[in-house]
């Protein structure tokens, strides 16, 4: 398992766990255990990060991504 913030550009992970007070809000945005998420790009200074999840683009602050555990998809 790795943190969502540790994905490399183009890498796909499967969400396993969310350890945040914002978990219900993140669930509403599609971050649900079992869902695939792909890192599309990083801002020039590294924050925020843009992901593809459930066929839409989602930008998240790196600090929030540190609370999401993913398993790298083969």
Secondary structure as GFF3:
##gff-version 3
##sequence-region A 1 74
A	DSSP	beta_strand	2	3	.	.	.	ID=ss1
A	DSSP	three_ten_helix	4	6	.	.	.	ID=ss2
A	DSSP	beta_strand	12	18	.	.	.	ID=ss3
A	DSSP	alpha_helix	23	28	.	.	.	ID=ss4
A	DSSP	beta_strand	36	42	.	.	.	ID=ss5
A	DSSP	beta_strand	49	53	.	.	.	ID=ss6
A	DSSP	beta_strand	56	60	.	.	.	ID=ss7
A	DSSP	alpha_helix	62	65	.	.	.	ID=ss8
A	DSSP	beta_strand	68	72	.	.	.	ID=ss9
###
